Amino acid sequence: QVQLVESGGGLVQPGGSLRLSCAASGASFSINLMGWYRQAPGKQRELVATITNGGSTNYAESVKGRSTISRDNAKNTVYLQMNSLEPEDTAVYYCHAKYFVTNYWGQGTQVTVSS
């Protein structure tokens, strides 16, 4: 059983930056895929970015160029650096991990972009 714990959310002004972290525990091997999804009020959960344990990344068009996903495989930790934040980025951000064939989710961390 893999547990995911997110941190780093909060309130930030438009144009500001945030760094989200997600630490995974309970995995005996490197987690093959980790990433971030988000869900805004009244909307479906959507992909933000993913990264494999080999370092291949994938970004949603809405965050491409403004966000960077990275990971520390030794710590099974994934990070999301978000810059030039916009009010439209306001959402609950969820960490995701795919370990073998099972998907795991964190509890979510709120990101609010507002002046």
Backbone as CSV, one residue per row, in Angstrom:
resi,resn,N_x,N_y,N_z,CA_x,CA_y,CA_z,C_x,C_y,C_z
1,GLN,0.845,-1.188,0.000,0.000,0.000,0.000,0.882,1.240,0.000
2,VAL,0.646,2.108,-0.959,1.416,3.343,-1.081,0.605,4.497,-0.492
3,GLN,1.250,5.291,0.320,0.613,6.495,0.857,1.304,7.714,0.257
4,LEU,0.507,8.717,-0.082,1.010,9.956,-0.666,0.618,11.122,0.227
5,VAL,1.595,11.938,0.550,1.339,13.110,1.395,1.823,14.352,0.669
6,GLU,0.875,15.260,0.382,1.196,16.500,-0.330,1.458,17.628,0.652
7,SER,2.220,18.601,0.185,2.436,19.824,0.953,2.773,20.945,-0.019
8,GLY,2.655,22.178,0.469,3.085,23.327,-0.319,1.979,24.181,-0.902
9,GLY,0.726,23.790,-0.726,-0.355,24.622,-1.246,-0.532,25.880,-0.410
10,GLY,-1.423,26.750,-0.872,-1.699,27.964,-0.126,-2.281,29.039,-0.998
11,LEU,-2.269,30.243,-0.470,-2.792,31.422,-1.157,-1.635,32.196,-1.771
12,VAL,-1.765,32.533,-3.032,-0.716,33.276,-3.713,-1.365,34.303,-4.640
13,GLN,-0.702,35.411,-4.833,-1.220,36.458,-5.715,-0.977,36.081,-7.176
14,PRO,-1.800,36.607,-8.069,-1.551,36.368,-9.499,-0.136,36.778,-9.882
15,GLY,0.497,35.927,-10.683,1.881,36.165,-11.059,2.890,35.553,-10.117
16,GLY,2.420,35.041,-9.005,3.310,34.453,-8.010,3.678,33.015,-8.321
17,SER,4.410,32.399,-7.387,4.910,31.042,-7.569,4.612,30.190,-6.346
18,LEU,4.510,28.893,-6.590,4.350,27.919,-5.516,5.098,26.656,-5.905
19,ARG,5.537,25.928,-4.883,6.155,24.630,-5.116,5.412,23.589,-4.291
20,LEU,4.834,22.633,-4.975,4.143,21.539,-4.311,5.086,20.343,-4.199
21,SER,4.943,19.631,-3.091,5.727,18.418,-2.875,4.791,17.266,-2.543
22,CYS,5.209,16.073,-2.920,4.435,14.874,-2.609,5.409,13.756,-2.274
23,ALA,5.333,13.290,-1.051,6.201,12.213,-0.605,5.421,10.907,-0.554
24,ALA,5.979,9.897,-1.185,5.342,8.583,-1.204,6.054,7.655,-0.226
25,SER,5.265,6.870,0.473,5.822,5.869,1.385,5.114,4.537,1.153
26,GLY,5.769,3.471,1.545,5.163,2.161,1.432,5.524,1.403,0.168
27,ALA,6.332,2.011,-0.704,6.723,1.338,-1.947,8.080,0.674,-1.757
28,SER,8.165,-0.575,-2.140,9.424,-1.301,-2.019,10.342,-1.052,-3.207
29,PHE,9.764,-0.620,-4.330,10.520,-0.330,-5.538,10.213,1.088,-5.992
30,SER,10.999,1.576,-6.927,10.753,2.913,-7.465,9.382,2.949,-8.134
31,ILE,8.644,4.005,-7.887,7.317,4.166,-8.477,7.476,4.608,-9.923
32,ASN,6.857,3.860,-10.840,7.120,4.114,-12.254,6.553,5.433,-12.746
33,LEU,5.403,5.853,-12.253,4.809,7.096,-12.735,4.256,7.893,-11.561
34,MET,4.624,9.151,-11.494,4.066,10.052,-10.490,3.630,11.339,-11.177
35,GLY,2.711,12.033,-10.562,2.259,13.256,-11.204,1.285,14.045,-10.361
36,TRP,0.742,15.066,-10.975,-0.194,15.983,-10.326,-1.430,16.161,-11.195
37,TYR,-2.559,16.148,-10.538,-3.838,16.461,-11.146,-4.464,17.576,-10.314
38,ARG,-5.468,18.235,-10.877,-6.160,19.272,-10.125,-7.640,19.243,-10.430
39,GLN,-8.399,19.747,-9.476,-9.852,19.822,-9.641,-10.352,21.144,-9.107
40,ALA,-10.889,21.945,-10.001,-11.477,23.227,-9.627,-12.955,23.015,-9.287
41,PRO,-13.534,23.916,-8.521,-14.955,23.772,-8.155,-15.843,23.640,-9.385
42,GLY,-16.685,22.625,-9.392,-17.614,22.423,-10.496,-17.013,21.825,-11.747
43,LYS,-15.743,21.445,-11.675,-15.078,20.890,-12.856,-14.538,19.498,-12.561
44,GLN,-14.239,18.770,-13.626,-13.657,17.446,-13.469,-12.173,17.545,-13.142
45,ARG,-11.674,16.496,-12.518,-10.250,16.441,-12.244,-9.499,16.345,-13.572
46,GLU,-8.404,17.106,-13.665,-7.640,17.133,-14.903,-6.152,16.962,-14.625
47,LEU,-5.465,16.437,-15.620,-4.026,16.255,-15.506,-3.307,17.594,-15.526
48,VAL,-2.290,17.719,-14.682,-1.417,18.893,-14.713,-0.070,18.498,-15.321
49,ALA,0.560,17.497,-14.722,1.860,17.055,-15.216,2.177,15.688,-14.645
50,THR,2.958,14.906,-15.407,3.411,13.604,-14.933,4.891,13.443,-15.241
51,ILE,5.515,12.528,-14.512,6.922,12.241,-14.726,7.175,10.769,-14.416
52,THR,7.930,10.109,-15.293,8.268,8.716,-15.063,9.530,8.618,-14.200
53,ASN,9.831,7.414,-13.751,11.051,7.269,-12.963,12.292,7.395,-13.837
54,GLY,12.106,7.421,-15.152,13.216,7.690,-16.060,13.369,9.164,-16.390
55,GLY,12.430,9.973,-15.908,12.527,11.420,-16.097,11.726,11.979,-17.262
56,SER,10.969,11.145,-17.952,10.127,11.659,-19.037,8.935,12.401,-18.452
57,THR,8.666,13.570,-19.021,7.610,14.423,-18.484,6.504,14.663,-19.505
58,ASN,5.348,15.018,-18.961,4.190,15.354,-19.792,3.440,16.455,-19.068
59,TYR,3.022,17.496,-19.802,2.348,18.640,-19.201,1.039,18.921,-19.917
60,ALA,0.077,19.415,-19.163,-1.129,19.956,-19.767,-0.764,21.244,-20.497
61,GLU,-1.455,21.509,-21.588,-1.160,22.721,-22.357,-1.337,23.975,-21.512
62,SER,-2.277,23.932,-20.586,-2.594,25.115,-19.779,-1.469,25.514,-18.833
63,VAL,-0.554,24.597,-18.524,0.527,24.912,-17.587,1.899,24.838,-18.243
64,LYS,1.942,24.369,-19.485,3.229,24.212,-20.174,3.937,25.557,-20.257
65,GLY,5.217,25.566,-19.915,5.988,26.796,-19.939,5.944,27.571,-18.631
66,ARG,4.974,27.231,-17.774,4.860,27.913,-16.480,5.150,26.981,-15.314
67,SER,5.191,25.694,-15.587,5.351,24.722,-14.510,6.446,23.730,-14.852
68,THR,7.089,23.222,-13.810,8.125,22.210,-13.963,7.894,21.103,-12.951
69,ILE,7.808,19.878,-13.460,7.681,18.728,-12.576,9.036,18.043,-12.480
70,SER,9.374,17.605,-11.283,10.640,16.913,-11.054,10.425,15.871,-9.960
71,ARG,11.401,14.990,-9.807,11.261,13.974,-8.769,12.625,13.547,-8.264
72,ASP,12.589,13.053,-7.041,13.764,12.459,-6.411,13.433,10.976,-6.246
73,ASN,13.994,10.152,-7.107,13.641,8.730,-7.086,14.071,8.046,-5.797
74,ALA,15.180,8.482,-5.248,15.661,7.858,-4.016,14.678,8.083,-2.867
75,LYS,13.971,9.205,-2.931,13.015,9.547,-1.874,11.576,9.282,-2.289
76,ASN,11.372,8.827,-3.526,10.016,8.662,-4.049,9.183,9.915,-3.802
77,THR,9.775,11.041,-4.135,9.132,12.338,-3.931,9.038,13.060,-5.268
78,VAL,7.890,13.672,-5.504,7.684,14.436,-6.736,7.360,15.876,-6.367
79,TYR,7.823,16.794,-7.201,7.652,18.218,-6.966,6.976,18.851,-8.192
80,LEU,6.243,19.931,-7.923,5.669,20.719,-8.996,5.935,22.187,-8.699
81,GLN,6.801,22.780,-9.495,7.093,24.215,-9.388,6.163,24.939,-10.345
82,MET,5.349,25.825,-9.815,4.404,26.572,-10.637,4.726,28.051,-10.566
83,ASN,4.903,28.674,-11.715,5.228,30.091,-11.814,4.135,30.825,-12.596
84,SER,4.175,32.121,-12.518,3.205,32.959,-13.237,1.782,32.453,-13.027
85,LEU,1.452,32.223,-11.777,0.147,31.649,-11.460,-0.980,32.606,-11.812
86,GLU,-2.079,32.011,-12.253,-3.259,32.761,-12.675,-4.456,32.323,-11.826
87,PRO,-5.457,33.178,-11.710,-6.659,32.768,-10.949,-7.239,31.445,-11.446
88,GLU,-7.074,31.174,-12.739,-7.587,29.919,-13.312,-6.841,28.687,-12.796
89,ASP,-5.733,28.877,-12.142,-4.984,27.760,-11.555,-5.542,27.366,-10.181
90,THR,-6.480,28.133,-9.677,-7.084,27.815,-8.386,-7.787,26.469,-8.445
91,ALA,-7.402,25.588,-7.539,-7.958,24.230,-7.532,-7.374,23.462,-6.351
92,VAL,-7.932,22.291,-6.125,-7.292,21.329,-5.229,-6.353,20.486,-6.089
93,TYR,-5.114,20.425,-5.677,-4.103,19.687,-6.434,-3.867,18.331,-5.755
94,TYR,-3.944,17.274,-6.558,-3.808,15.913,-6.056,-2.554,15.259,-6.619
95,CYS,-1.814,14.644,-5.739,-0.677,13.844,-6.162,-1.176,12.480,-6.601
96,HIS,-0.565,11.945,-7.645,-0.934,10.638,-8.173,0.327,9.794,-8.333
97,ALA,0.170,8.517,-8.066,1.265,7.570,-8.292,0.690,6.291,-8.878
98,LYS,1.371,5.781,-9.881,1.012,4.476,-10.426,2.133,3.511,-10.080
99,TYR,1.816,2.563,-9.221,2.799,1.603,-8.722,2.390,0.244,-9.236
100,PHE,3.183,-0.287,-10.176,2.799,-1.480,-10.910,1.465,-1.189,-11.594
101,VAL,0.371,-1.810,-11.267,-0.899,-1.574,-11.967,-1.909,-0.821,-11.113
102,THR,-1.498,-0.370,-9.952,-2.430,0.276,-9.024,-2.201,1.782,-8.981
103,ASN,-3.303,2.518,-9.016,-3.255,3.973,-8.908,-3.503,4.407,-7.472
104,TYR,-2.723,5.347,-7.008,-2.856,5.890,-5.663,-2.996,7.405,-5.756
105,TRP,-3.753,7.957,-4.798,-3.999,9.397,-4.767,-3.710,9.956,-3.382
106,GLY,-3.204,11.186,-3.370,-3.066,11.898,-2.119,-4.387,12.528,-1.719
107,GLN,-4.376,13.186,-0.579,-5.614,13.765,-0.048,-5.924,15.116,-0.673
108,GLY,-4.952,15.695,-1.350,-5.161,16.977,-2.017,-4.662,18.152,-1.201
109,THR,-4.200,19.168,-1.903,-3.774,20.408,-1.267,-4.359,21.581,-2.054
110,GLN,-4.908,22.539,-1.318,-5.588,23.672,-1.966,-4.580,24.702,-2.446
111,VAL,-4.750,25.125,-3.684,-3.997,26.253,-4.237,-5.010,27.310,-4.641
112,THR,-4.859,28.498,-4.082,-5.755,29.607,-4.390,-4.933,30.765,-4.911
113,VAL,-5.283,31.223,-6.100,-4.585,32.352,-6.715,-5.554,33.530,-6.737
114,SER,-5.255,34.511,-5.913,-6.175,35.636,-5.763,-5.434,36.830,-5.207
115,SER,-5.896,38.019,-5.612,-5.320,39.238,-5.057,-6.143,39.720,-3.877
